[in-house]
Amino acid sequence: MKIYFCGSIRGGRQDAEIYERLIDKLQTYGEVLTEHVGSKDVEKNEIDVSDEYIHDRDVRWLEESDVVVAEVTQTSIGVGYEIGRAVAMGKKILCLYRPSPDKRLSAMISGAHNGTTFVVKNYTEEEAEQIFKDFLT
Ligand SMILES: O=c1[nH]c(=O)n([C@H]2C[C@H](O)[C@@H](COP(=O)(O)O)O2)cc1CO
């Protein structure tokens, strides 16, 4: 299974360690195409490539993916864009959100939940393993 993981980069890296741990868990189900999203060096590593390269590579990976998993707690316009493109491609999408009063989830994500192809879950990290099992198997 090819998994496209979305997480904030230029939107803010405060949850980067959580992304890394989620990616580790996802790798037990298949190949995570966007492993770099969990790397603490991502901005250093992506500095040598153009924004156009990043965009085109990521849209190609999105097309290739079987499933999209997005950590949506930290608002990121890039993650929102990826989710929108994934919906248009008919991908199965899981959005994970850690409820917090100062990080309100956009209605354009929470309101898209349909329980099957677009699933939005409030979660704590301890619950992630079971959520992945339910969604990916
Ligand atoms: O350097 C990058 N590499 C990259 O793969 N992305 C993609 C993957 C992430 O899921 C998403 C993050 O978007 P943003 O940078 O707007 O927070 O965009 C985004 C950037 C920087 O915008």
The ligand as a MOL file (V3000), in Angstrom:
LIG
                    3D

  0  0  0     0  0            999 V3000
M  V30 BEGIN CTAB
M  V30 COUNTS 22 23 0 0 0
M  V30 BEGIN ATOM
M  V30 1 O 9.1320 21.7260 1.3950 0
M  V30 2 C 7.9900 21.2380 1.2840 0
M  V30 3 N 7.8410 19.9110 0.9640 0
M  V30 4 C 6.6210 19.3210 0.8730 0
M  V30 5 O 6.5390 18.1230 0.5650 0
M  V30 6 N 5.4770 20.0550 1.1600 0
M  V30 7 C 4.1420 19.4160 1.1550 0
M  V30 8 C 4.0410 18.2170 2.0770 0
M  V30 9 C 3.2210 18.6770 3.2710 0
M  V30 10 O 2.1680 17.7380 3.5490 0
M  V30 11 C 2.6370 20.0290 2.8640 0
M  V30 12 C 2.9680 21.1320 3.8440 0
M  V30 13 O 2.5260 22.3730 3.3490 0
M  V30 14 P 2.9800 23.7760 4.0470 0
M  V30 15 O 4.4290 23.9700 3.7600 0
M  V30 16 O 2.0870 24.8320 3.4120 0
M  V30 17 O 2.7220 23.6530 5.5210 0
M  V30 18 O 3.1720 20.3430 1.5810 0
M  V30 19 C 5.5770 21.4020 1.4410 0
M  V30 20 C 6.8070 22.0050 1.5190 0
M  V30 21 C 6.9790 23.4600 1.8780 0
M  V30 22 O 5.8220 24.2260 1.5790 0
M  V30 END ATOM
M  V30 BEGIN BOND
M  V30 1 2 1 2
M  V30 2 1 2 3
M  V30 3 1 2 20
M  V30 4 1 3 4
M  V30 5 2 4 5
M  V30 6 1 4 6
M  V30 7 1 6 7
M  V30 8 1 6 19
M  V30 9 1 7 8
M  V30 10 1 7 18
M  V30 11 1 8 9
M  V30 12 1 9 10
M  V30 13 1 9 11
M  V30 14 1 11 12
M  V30 15 1 11 18
M  V30 16 1 12 13
M  V30 17 1 13 14
M  V30 18 2 14 15
M  V30 19 1 14 16
M  V30 20 1 14 17
M  V30 21 2 19 20
M  V30 22 1 20 21
M  V30 23 1 21 22
M  V30 END BOND
M  V30 END CTAB
M  END
